[in-house]
Amino acid sequence: MISGAQEKRRPMATIHELVEADDLDGVRSKLEENPSLLNGQSRFWDFDLVLLAIYDSFCLLFLVQLKWSCKKLLMASNTERILKELHILENDPYTSHIVGPLGDDLSHWTAAILGPSNTPYTGGLFYLNIHFPQDFPAKPPKISFKTEVFHLNINSNGNIALDILGEQWTPDLTISKVLRSISALLAEPNLECCVAPEMAQMYVSDRAEYQKTARAWTQKHAAR
């Protein structure tokens, strides 16, 4: 039901008038039309609602509960890019990985990559979690192994020490390229960014034992 205050709202009503009239939809429209109204103001964000503190010229505080989901608004900015990633993967000739969203949640994917040939991981199928943050692609996706892997660049939680998932990330990198880099890392460990010192020591001092252990883990945890 539209309140009397809303019916009487003038087209040029100010933020203050809209707040006093409890016209939340009007406040929302006003801010969408002129985002500069927020410049220098305080904002309080929550995933289910937004609390917006607006200070007027007399330093009076108006607290407005806006009727839309902050989470959905923030996710909207990365949805287009995530859909683009799906399109790229659909046309990707690289057949050593399978990847896609978990159900209807575009921000959470699962992936499976084949162990590289001629490595201790040959014959294994390794599962990964992929999470797209709300500021993707400005920030990198968060990718971790679900399958246990014996590798000096992968810790016990499945987190991967890979430069392009950190400081070397750029928005033009694709998920397909990242998965290829992870596959390459399996084949060629990087001693400069190891996260498992004991494994790194074994890799340096007894390469045969390192490969034997990695092969045993593959057979135990990643056998198809």
C-alpha positions in Angstrom: 0.0 0.0 0.0 1.3 3.5 -0.9 1.2 5.8 2.0 -0.3 9.3 1.9 3.2 10.7 2.3 4.4 8.8 -0.8 1.4 10.0 -2.8 2.1 13.6 -2.0 5.8 13.3 -2.6 7.0 16.0 -5.0 9.2 15.1 -7.9 12.0 17.4 -6.6 11.7 16.2 -3.0 15.0 16.3 -1.1 16.7 13.4 0.7 15.5 15.0 4.0 11.9 15.1 2.9 12.0 11.6 1.7 13.5 10.3 4.9 11.0 12.2 7.1 8.2 10.7 4.9 9.6 7.2 5.4 9.7 6.9 1.6 12.5 4.4 1.3 11.9 3.7 -2.3 12.2 7.4 -3.0 15.5 7.6 -1.1 16.8 4.7 -3.2 15.8 6.3 -6.5 17.2 9.6 -5.4 20.6 8.1 -4.6 20.6 6.1 -7.8 20.0 9.3 -9.8 22.6 11.2 -8.0 25.3 9.0 -6.3 27.3 12.2 -5.5 24.9 12.6 -2.6 27.0 10.0 -0.8 30.3 11.7 -1.3 32.0 12.1 2.0 29.1 10.4 3.9 29.2 7.4 6.2 27.9 4.1 5.0 27.2 0.9 7.0 26.9 -2.3 5.0 25.3 -5.6 5.8 24.5 -8.6 3.7 20.8 -8.5 4.2 20.2 -4.8 4.4 21.9 -1.5 4.1 22.1 1.1 6.8 22.9 4.4 5.4 23.9 7.3 7.6 23.3 10.7 5.9 24.6 13.9 7.5 22.9 17.1 6.4 24.3 20.6 6.5 23.2 20.9 10.2 25.1 17.7 11.1 21.8 15.9 11.8 22.0 12.1 11.4 19.3 10.3 9.4 19.4 6.6 9.6 17.7 4.9 6.6 17.0 1.2 6.2 17.0 0.6 2.5 14.8 -2.2 1.1 17.3 -4.1 -1.1 20.0 -6.6 -0.5 23.5 -5.3 -0.4 24.8 -8.7 -1.2 22.9 -8.8 -4.5 24.0 -5.3 -5.4 27.7 -6.1 -4.9 27.4 -9.5 -6.7 25.9 -7.8 -9.7 29.2 -6.1 -10.6 31.0 -9.5 -11.1 28.2 -11.5 -12.6 28.9 -10.4 -16.2 32.5 -11.4 -15.9 31.7 -14.8 -14.4 29.3 -15.5 -17.2 32.0 -14.5 -19.7 34.3 -17.0 -17.9 31.7 -19.7 -18.5 31.5 -18.8 -22.2 35.3 -19.0 -22.5 35.4 -22.4 -20.9 32.6 -23.7 -23.2 34.8 -23.0 -26.2 38.1 -24.0 -24.6 39.9 -26.8 -26.5 41.9 -27.7 -23.4 40.5 -31.0 -22.2 42.5 -31.7 -19.0 40.1 -29.9 -16.8 36.3 -29.8 -16.1 34.9 -26.8 -14.4 31.5 -25.1 -13.7 29.2 -23.6 -11.0 27.8 -25.4 -8.0 24.1 -25.4 -8.7 22.7 -21.9 -9.2 25.4 -20.1 -7.3 27.6 -18.4 -9.8 30.1 -17.3 -7.2 31.1 -20.9 -6.2 32.5 -23.4 -8.7 34.1 -26.8 -8.6 36.8 -28.0 -10.9 38.5 -31.3 -11.7 41.9 -31.5 -13.3 43.8 -34.5 -14.6 47.3 -35.1 -13.2 49.9 -34.0 -15.8 51.5 -36.8 -17.8 55.0 -38.1 -16.8 54.6 -36.8 -13.3 53.8 -38.5 -9.9 50.3 -37.2 -10.4 49.7 -39.0 -13.7 46.4 -40.9 -13.6 44.9 -38.8 -10.8 41.8 -36.7 -10.8 42.1 -33.7 -8.5 39.1 -31.6 -7.4 39.3 -27.9 -6.5 37.0 -25.3 -5.0 36.7 -21.9 -6.8 35.2 -18.9 -5.1 34.8 -15.6 -6.9 34.9 -12.6 -4.4 32.5 -9.8 -4.9 35.2 -7.6 -6.3 36.3 -10.1 -8.9 38.0 -9.6 -11.4 39.7 -6.7 -9.6 40.7 -9.3 -7.1 41.7 -12.9 -7.9 39.5 -15.9 -7.4 40.1 -18.1 -4.3 41.1 -21.5 -5.5 42.0 -24.5 -3.3 42.4 -28.2 -3.7 39.7 -30.5 -2.2 41.7 -33.5 -3.0 44.7 -34.1 -0.8 48.0 -33.5 -2.7 51.6 -34.1 -1.8 53.2 -31.0 -3.2 55.5 -28.4 -1.8 53.4 -25.5 -3.1 50.1 -26.9 -1.7 49.4 -26.8 2.1 47.3 -29.1 4.2 44.2 -26.9 3.7 44.6 -27.2 -0.1 45.7 -23.6 -0.5 48.0 -23.0 -3.5 51.1 -20.9 -3.5 50.8 -19.5 -7.0 51.8 -16.0 -7.8 48.9 -15.3 -10.2 46.5 -16.1 -7.4 48.1 -13.3 -5.4 50.3 -10.3 -6.2 50.7 -11.2 -9.9 46.9 -11.5 -10.6 45.6 -9.3 -13.4 41.9 -8.9 -14.4 42.7 -10.2 -17.9 43.6 -13.6 -16.6 40.9 -16.3 -17.1 40.0 -19.3 -15.0 41.1 -21.5 -17.9 44.6 -19.9 -17.8 44.7 -20.3 -14.0 43.9 -24.0 -14.1 46.5 -24.5 -16.7 49.0 -22.8 -14.4 48.0 -25.0 -11.5 48.5 -28.1 -13.7 51.9 -26.8 -14.7 52.8 -26.2 -11.0 52.0 -29.8 -10.3 54.5 -30.8 -12.9 57.1 -28.2 -11.9 57.1 -27.3 -8.2 58.4 -23.8 -7.3 60.9 -23.9 -4.5 60.8 -20.1 -4.2 57.3 -20.1 -2.7 57.0 -23.4 -1.0 54.4 -23.7 1.8 55.6 -27.1 3.1 59.3 -26.9 4.1 59.7 -30.6 4.9 58.4 -31.5 1.4 60.8 -28.9 -0.1 63.7 -30.4 1.8 62.8 -33.8 0.5 62.4 -32.5 -3.0 66.0 -31.1 -2.9 67.7 -33.8 -1.0 65.9 -36.9 -2.2 63.9 -36.3 -5.4 63.1 -40.0 -5.9 61.5 -40.3 -2.4 59.5 -37.1 -3.0 58.1 -38.4 -6.2 57.4 -41.8 -4.7 55.5 -40.2 -1.9 53.6 -37.9 -4.3 52.7 -40.9 -6.4 51.4 -42.9 -3.4 49.2 -39.9 -2.3 47.8 -39.7 -5.9 46.9 -43.4 -5.8 45.3 -43.1 -2.4 43.4 -39.8 -2.7 43.0 -39.1 -6.5 42.6 -42.5 -8.1 39.8 -42.5 -10.8 
